[in-house]
Amino acid sequence: MSENNEKTLEELLEDLTKNMNSINKNIDLDKDEELNGLFKKLDLFMEQKDDSSFEEYVGNTKMYIAANYMNSTIKEVSENSRMIGDILYYKNSKTGNAIIVEDEDNVLFADAATPWIDHLEAYEKGERTPIEFFFESK
């Protein structure tokens, strides 16, 4: 912990990652109070940072990739995404579809019916969505 007894961003993310890894599959991310408490602490911490620190840490590039692949805005992505370790998890607030982004070649799309924990587990097992999927004409 830092000198003023506030956890650093890295410590908050470590707590968040540990919490997410231990959550039962049946728990809804939006209803888990402890996890949401960690998100709120992370948000408060990020509000205290200047914009350049936020962009540096969150990985502005990952937000751009998510926005581009999901046909969203950067604002939508920044408001509805979280870093989990070194990956970005973004869930579209309108469609409910989600994407995990590590880099431009390592992404995994999930439709609205896929629970977030199943999405994360599939990513950890090595499943990826071909980039062409995001740019096919429909």
N, C-alpha and C positions, 0 to 999 in steps of 0.2 A: 504494500500500500504506500501511497505517497505520503509526504510529511503531514498533510492536513487531513489524514485519515480517509480521504476519498480514493476509491479504486481508480486505477488508470484504465484507459480504454482497453488496453490489452488484457487486463485482469477481468474487466466486465465481459469481454468477448470469450475469454477462457471459461468463465462461469456459465455463460450462455451456451457455449458448445458442450460443456459437460452436462448441463441441464437437458439440452436437446437430445443428446445421446442416450440419456436415461429415461426419457419420456416414453410411456406406454403408447403403442400405436393407436389405441382407442381414444386418446386425449386430443381434443380439438385445439389447435394452436391458438385460436382466438379466445378460447375459454380458459386456458391455463393461466391462473393468476400469477404464479411465481415467475413463469417465463415472461409474461407481459410486464411484470415488475422489472425484470432485467432489461427489457426493451425500453421501458420508460427511463431507467437510469442511464442507459446508453444514449437515448435521445437528449436527455438533459446535459450529459457530458458533451455531446456533439454541438449543442447550442452554444456552449461556452468557447468552442473552438472557432477560429476564423475560417472563412470559406476555403482558403488554400489548404489548410490542414485537413479539413473534411474531404476535399477532393483527392488529396494525396492518399489518405488512409482508405477510404471506401473503394477507391479504384475507379476513378472517373471513366476509364476505358471500359470497364465492365458494365457500367450504367449505359454508356453509349451503345455497346453491343446489344444489351437487353432491349433498349428502346428501338434500335434498328430492326432486330429480329422479330420483335413482337408488335411492331408498328405502333409504338407508344411514344410519348414525349419523355424527355429527361426528367421533367417535373413529376410526371406520373411514376416513373421508375424510382426516383429518389424518395418519394413519399410512400411507396409500397414495396420497398425492398429491404433486405437485411443481409449483412455479411455473416457467413457461417464459416469460420476459419478463413480460408483464402478464396472462397467462392461467394458469388452474389446470388441470393434467392429473391426472385421478383414474382409477385402474383398480381396480375392485372385486375384492377378494382372493378372494371366493367364486365369483362368476360369470365373472370375466375381462372383463366389459363395461367400457367406459371412456367418459368424458365430458371434453370440453374446455369450460371455462367462462370467458367474458370478463365477462359480466354476465347478468342473468336472461333477456334476449332473444337473446343471442349464445352459443349452446351447440351442440356437435356430439357426438352419441352415436355410438359404434362398438361392434359386438358383439365377442365374444371372438376371433373369427377374423380380425379386422382388425389388421394390424401397426401398432404405435404410430406409426411414421414416415408411413405412408399416412394415418392418422387426422389427424396434424398437418398434412400437406400439403393434405388436403381442406379443413381449417379455414382454412389460409392462402389457399386459392383462393376462399374465400367460401361454402363449403357450410355450412348450418346445419340443425339439427333443429327442426321446429316444436314449440313448447312443449306443444301438445296431445298429442303423442306420449307424453309422460311421464305423462299423467293419464288416458289412455283406459282404460276398463275392459276387462280381457282375459278 
